[in-house]
Amino acid sequence: MATPVIDLPTFTELQASTGADFVAELVATFAEEAPGMLAELRAAWAAASPERFRRAAHSMKTNALSFGAQRLADCARTLEQGSLPADEGALAALEAHYHEAASALAALARG
């Protein structure tokens, strides 16, 4: 069974515990901040800075987990726990997962 883009029970629990309006604000904030996290990952990779890279991947993973964006979180976890990728393919995959999750989160936040 494929991992869903967004784990609905996690997202629904977040809405139940904090309120749908607040979750919509969190989703909007994530959409604003995530491109910076992705840029930091690329910059850390280009600078061959594994510690910066791990911190940025950890931030992405943590944010993704809070929303139930499991595919994105899994991809970020792999980057966080591994060494610097040999090429940009892993970063491109993370960005694709981010765009997929951002779109799904925006739709869920709108109701």
Secondary structure, DSSP 8 states (H G I E B T S, - for coil): ----SS-HHHHHHHHHHH-HHHHHHHHHHHHHHHHHHHHHHHHHHHTT-HHHHHHHHHHHHHHHHHHT-HHHHHHHHHHHHS---SSTHHHHHHHHHHHHHHHHHHHHHH-
